[in-house]
Every structure is written in C-alpha cells, then in structure tokens.
Amino acid sequence: MKVRVLEHTGGKWRSSDEWFAVRSFFLSNLKMKMKNLIQKLSMAGLVSGAWLSQAAWAVNDLAGGPAVLQLNLQPAATKIAAEQAWLHWFMLIICTVIFLAVFGVMFYSILKHRKSLGHPAASFHESVKVEIAWTVIPFIIVILMALPATKAVVAAKDTSNADLTIKATGYQWKWGYDYLKGEGEGVSFLSTLSNEHRELSNSGAVGVSIDNYLLKVDNPLVVPVDKKIRIITTASDVIHAFSVPSFGIKQDAIPGFVRDTWFRAERTGDFYGQCQELCGKEHAYMPIHVKVLSAEDYSAWAKDEQKKIASLQDDPSKVWALDDLLKRGEKVYAANCLACHQASGKGAGAIKPLDGAAVVLNADKSKQISVLLAGQNNGAMPSWKQLSDTDLAAVISFTKNNWSNQTGQLVQPSDVLALRK
C-alpha cells in the first residue's frame, strides 16, 4: 500500500513524492554550492599557506634575537635569563598539574556521581579535614613557587659592584648611551635605526628577507664579556623601556626618574632587543643592539672611541667657515634626519618638508634652532638637544644652504649655546 503524507508548503499541500523531489533538488543544489565553496577555500588556503610559508621561512633565526615561529623564550646568554627560563617552565608545570587535578576531580565527580546513575545528593555542612587540606596544600604550593621566584628577583635587582656602568637614555625614537664608570668612561653616542631598514619599511618592505630587519642600528652598545654591566635607564620625553630578552632584562626609562638593571653576558656575539613601552608613532623603530666583545677587543674599542671623542671636542665659541659647517652638517643630517625628511628634503606623509620650509628660509635663525632644541607638533618632530652645539649649528646651516634653500645663512655653535635652556 502506498503511503501518502501531506506536507504544508507556502499555503499549498503537496504529496510526499512531490515534497521529496523538491527537497532533493534543494539538497543537490546546496551540496554543489558547498563543494564549490570548499574548493575555493582550499585554493585560497593553499595560496595563503604557500605565501605564509615563504614569508615565514624567507629569513632565518637571528642569533641573540627572535627566531622564526618562535614559541619559547630566547636562548639565555646570562644566568639571570637562564633562571627566568627555568622559573617559566617550573610555574607552567605546577599550574598545569593543578589545573588537571582540580578539573579532573570535578569532572569525574560530575560524571560518576550524577543523579541519573542513582546517586543521592550528599548532605553535609562542613568538614574540618577538607578545610585544613585546602588551606595547607595551596599554602605549601605558594611557598614552593615563591622561594625560587624571590631568589631570582632579588638577584636581578642587585646592581652593586658593577664593572661597568652605562646610562641608557630613551629619546623619541632612539637610544643614547653614556659610559659613566669603568673602562671606556666618557664614551657617549646615539644609537639609531639604520636608514637602510627605515627606507625599506617606508617602501612597504616588499620582498624583504633580512634576518635582523628593523633591528640594525648605526651604533650598537658595546660591552665586554663576563663583566657585570649596570644599566641606568632614564628618558628625555616619554616613558620608554630598555629590554634585551637574551639577557633577561627589562627596565622602564621614565623622564625625571632613574632606574637600573644589570647583566653579565656569558658569551660574545650580537644580542637584540627593542623598546617595550608604547612610546609614540615610531615605537617600532627603536631597536637595541648589544655587541658583546672579548676583554681584549673591548679594550681596543674603548680606546678608539675615547680618541674619537677627544678629536671631536669642539669649542662652542669657535667661528666656523660655511664650507666646513656644510660638510659636517651633511654627515649629521644623514645620520639623524635622512630617515624622515629624506635625501631630497621633501619629507613624507605627515613629515614636513625642509626644502622651501618657511622656518628654514626665515632670516631669524633662532626659530629653527628652537625647533631642534625643543621639538614641535607633540613630538612628531622630536627634540635633538642631545646633539652638540656644533652638530646642531652644522645641520641647520646645511638645511639653509641645500636643495633650493640657497640662503647663504650661517649658524654658529655659539648661536645654539645661547638658546639652550
């Protein structure tokens, strides 16, 4: 006997034969669309997967810096960093065991003692044994975690008896290093992102496969191996943070305050870090490069740097000829200004051009001097007061007499010194 079932569809009744035919049609259509969608997604996945694979493996692990697809902490180069890595896994294992134990007991109790199996609900108000257990056991666990953690924190804060003391000053967006005590005392320089890498970033970094991309600087921080290095941190404008993961150090650099940290590198090589405090629009362009040398190589480097500094000591009252200032100003511009204002002086995006700029063409040279000393536009143009009076006078003279700015105006170091506050 043929059974006919009536279904209500859109105000009309159809037999089961008609209904099954309509349903089959829609199902076959749906299957076809799903198949096409899956094929498209698969192709997109293959393309994106290949692209991501190429992007990920176009560079290699950076010794002393981040690794490709890194999941763990960077390899330790100091005892403090090794202690931190051990603590990381120690805490993770304890927390995992606690998680599995607590939720294991909870789900076991829920599944094995549920009402559907005939288990009656227990009726009790308190248990002294349970109260003691869940007080004593967590206390013991906390003590076991706190003892090694406290030991590591105390050791990380002990900056006494340092072999070398260096002040790291954060600027928007570079680092200034001053060797205050120890071998190399008196050495001072700025460390800025390489113009080559900055230009690559500005162009979109298409096809870039550089292991130390956005980590290359013009002047790395140089220290000797197996020596206790004390780093004093401060800042001139906003809060920065001095961090080198391989050394296990991270210390905020706060304007008007002094903080310190330390490390003792156990091997030579190059180690990388970055500012780890959101410090403005170019926060990503503020790398830290520490070069660890042998004791002999460091001594030779320190002597060479001290000789260079002695030869660059300028008398701010010295009167310079225009040609000499322009030659020096070109070097200062290339090292500090080129990345933003470009070689053409035209600027880029929000960066104002120097070629034809009113403040540069203005006969009142104090206006441009004030901009370089104090900055402007809420830090978009940072202060450059850390440069010497001669360097500032040279770079201002260079901008006033380069490109179409043939003003013939000359700024002397004494002019800059007079406007310093």
N, C-alpha and C positions, 0 to 999 in steps of 0.2 A: 504494500500500500504506500502510495506516495504521500509524504507528509508535506503540507504547505504551511509555512509560517509567514504571517503578515507583519511587515515592518512599516512604521510610520516615518516617511521621509518628505519633508517640505510640504506637509499638508495632504500628501497623497499616500496611498497604501500600495506597497509592492510585494510580490511574492518572494519567497526565499531565493528562488532561482535568479530573479532579477537583482535582488539585493547582493547575492554572492558575485554576480557578474560585475556590478558596479564597484563593489569592494575590491575585487581582483584587479580591476582596471586602475583604481587609485593606488593600490599597493605596488603594482608593477611600475607605475609612474614614479612613485616615491622611491622604490629601490633603484631605479635608473638615475634619479637625481642624486641620491646618496652615493651611488657608485662614482658618478662624475665628480661630486664634491670631494670624495676621498682621494680620487686620482689627482685632482688639483692640489689638495693639501699635501699629498705625498710628493708631488713635483716641487711644490714650494718648500717643503721640508728638506728635500734633497738639495735644492739650490741654496737655501739659507744655511743648511748644515755644512755644505761644502764651503760657503763663504765664511761661516764662523770658524770652521776648521782652519782655513787658510789664514784668517785674521788672527786666530789664537796661536798658530804654530809658525807664523811668519817671523817671530822673534824667539830668542832663547831665554832660558833662565838667566837672570842677572846676578852674578856672584856679589854677595853683600847687599842685594836688593830684592825686589819681588821676583817671584817665579811664575812661569806660565801655568795657569789654572791652579794656583797655589791654594791649598786647603789648610795647611798647618802654619805655625809661626815660622818666621825666617830662621835659618840656622844661626845658632848663638855664636857670637865672637867674644863674649865676656862671660865670666862666672855668674854675674847677676842675671844675664839673659838666659843662661842655662838653667838657673834656679827657677826663673819665672816659667820656663817651658815645662819643667818638672811639676811645678805647682799647678799649672794649667791642666795637665793630664791627671794629676792626683785629685784635684777638685772635681774634674769631669767624671772620673771613675766613681768617686764617692756619691756624687749626685745621681749618677745612673743607677747604681746599686740601690740607693734609697728609693728612687722612682719605681724600679722594677719590684722591689719588695712591697712597698705600700700599695701600688695599684694591683700587683699580683694577688695579695691577700684580699683586697677589696673585691676584685672581680671573681676570685674563687668563692668568696663568701656569698656574693650575689647569685652566682650560678648554681652552687651546690646546696644552698640553704633557702632557695626561693619557695614561695608558698605553693606553687604548682606541683612541687615534689612532696608535699605534705608536711613540710617542716613548720612547726608552730613558731610564732614570734616569741623571742625571749623577753622576759620581764624582769628587769633589774634597774637599780638606781645608781649604783656606784661600785667601784672595785678598787680597793687600796692598792692591790698588786699592779693593776693596769695604770693607775695614776703614777705610781713610782716608776714603772717601766718607761712610760712615755715622757717622763721628766728626766730621768737619769741617762737613758740611751742618747737622746738628742744632745744633752749637755756634753757627754763624752765625745760625740762626733764633732761638735763645735770646737772643743778643745784640741782634738786631733787636727782639725783644719786650721785653727788659729795659730798654733805654735810655729809651724814652718812658714806660714804667711807673715807672721810678725817678725820672725828672724830675717826674712828676705827684705821686708820694708825697712827695717832698721838699718840693714847693711846698705841698702840703696840710698839712704839719706845721710850716710856717714861720709861727708866730703873733706874730712880732716886729713892732714899730712899728704896733700896732693903734690905731685912732682911738677905739674904744670897747671897754671890757672889761665883760662881763656874766657873773655866776656863775649857772649853772642847776643847781638842786638838785632831785634827784628824791625825791619822797615817795610813799608809797602812798596815793592814786594821783593825783598832781597834780605840777605843777612850780612851784618858787619861783624868782623872778628878782631878782637884786640887781645894780644898776648900780654897779660898783666904780670905774671910771675913765672920764673923758671927759664929754661933755655929758650931763647927766641923772644925774650922780653922786649917790648917796644914795637914788635911787628904788628901791623894793622892794615886791614884791607877789606874790601867789599866782595861779596860772592853773589853773582847774579846769573840767572838762567842764560845759557848760551843763546846768542842771537840766531844761530842756525836753527835751533829747535823751536825758538819762538816764531820764526818766519814759517817753519813747517806747520806749526799749529794754526797760524793765521790763514794759511792757504787751505786748511781743512785736513791736513795730514793724510792726503790721499796716497795710498801705496807705501806708506811709511813702515819700515821694518827695522827699527833701531832698538837694540836691547835696552839702552838707557834713555829712551825717549822721555823728554821733559825732566830729566834728572841730571843732565850735563850742565856744569857751571864753568864760569871763566876762571874762578879762583877757589879751589877746594880748601877746606880746613885740613891742615896737615898736622899730624901728631905722631909721636914715637910709640913703638910697640912696647908692651909690658911696663908702661908707666901710668900712674894714676893721674887722670886728666880731670880737673874740676872745670865744669862749665857754669859760668854765671850768666843767667838769662835776664834780659830786660827788653823793652821796646820803646820806640820813639813816637808811635802814633796810636795803634790799636793793639789788642791782645793777639799775640802770635803764640806758637808752641814749637819748641825745639825737640825733635823726635828722630831717633835712629833705631829702628826695630832690632837690628842685629846686636846692638849694644844694650838693649833693654832699658832705654832711657826715653822719657817724655816729660818735659818741664815747660809750663806756661811761661811766656815772656810778656810781662804786664807793664805798661807805661807807668813810670814813677815808683815801681817796686823792683826789688832784686830777689830772684830765686836762684837756686843752684842744684846741680846734679853732678854725677861723675861716672866715669867708665875707665876700664883698663882693658884695652884690646889685646887679645892673646895671639893674634896673628896679623901679618901685614896684608895689605890689599886695599881695595876701594869699597866703601860702605855708603849706603844711600838712605836718606830719609826725606821727609817733607814737613812743612808747617802743618800742624794738625789742629789748628784753631781757625775757624772760618773768618778770615781777616779782610775780605773785600773781593772785588771783582776779579782780581788776578791771584787769588789764593792758590790756584793750581799751578802757578808759575813761580813757586817759591821753594825750590828743592834744597836739600842739604847733601853735600858730598864730603865725606871724610876720607882722607887718604892717610893710611897708617904705614909709616916707614920704619925701617930698622933704625937703631940708635945712631949709627954712623951716617946713614942717608939723611936722617932728620937734622943732625948737627950741621951737615953741609948745607941743607936747605935753609936753616935758620940764619946761618952766617951770610948767605947770599941775599936773603930778604932784608937783613939789617943793613947791608951795604947799599941795596937799592933805596931803602928808606932814607938813609943818610944822604944819598945823592939827590933825592927829591925834596929835601927840606928847603923850602923856599922862604925867602924874606918877604913878608907881605908888603913891605914898603918899597920893594924893588919895582922900578919902572920898566915895563916890557915894551919891546917893539911890536908892531902889529903883526908882522910876518911870523915872529916866534910864538905869539899867542895863538895865531890861527893854526899853526902846526900842532900845538899841544891841544887846542880846543877840538880839533878833528878827532884825535885819539879819545878824548873824554866823551865826545858825542857818540862815537862808535861803541864804546864800552857801556854807556848808560842810557842813551837817548834813542839810539837807532831802532830798537825793537818796537817802540810805539810810534815815533814820529817819522820813521822810515828814512832811507838814504836821500830821498827826494825832498824831505821836509814837508810832505803833503799831509801827513797824518793818515788815520784810517778810522772809519766809523765815528765813534764819539771822541776820538783823539783829535784835538785841534791842530791845524797845520801851523808850521813855523814860517814857511815861505809866504811872505806877504802879510804876516800877522801884525796887527796894529801895535801890540806891546813890544814886538821886536823892532819895528821901524821907528817907534817913538824915540825922540831925542832925549827924553828923560830916562836915562838908563836905570835909575833906581826902581822903576816899575818892574822891569824884567828881573832885576836882582831880587826883589821882594818875592816874586812868584817862585823862584828857585829856592829861596830860603824858607818860605812858609808853605808852599804848595797852594793849590786852589781847587775849586769845584768838589769840595768834600772828599779830597783825597784822590780824585781821578788823576790829578797832577800832583804826585807826592812831593814832599819836601826833600831837597837834596843838600841840606845843610851839613850832612856828614862829609861832603867833599871839601877839599881845602879851598881857601880863598883864591889861590892861583888857578886851580882847576875850574872853579865857577866863573872866574873872570875870563878864562880862556874859552870855555864853551859858549858863554854869552857873546863874546866877541866873534866867535866862529859863526853863530847863527845870524848875527847882524851883518856879516860880510860874505854870506854864502847864498847859493841859488840866485833868486832875483833880489835878495836883500843887500844890495851893494851900497850900504850906508856910509862906510868909511869910519864908523864909530868904534871907539876903543874903550874897553872897560879894564881898569887896573885892579889888582888884588886889594889895594887899599880902599877902593870904592866898595867892594864886597864886605871887607872888615868893618867899615864904618856903619853898615846897615845890619850887622849881626846883633842879635839881642842876647 
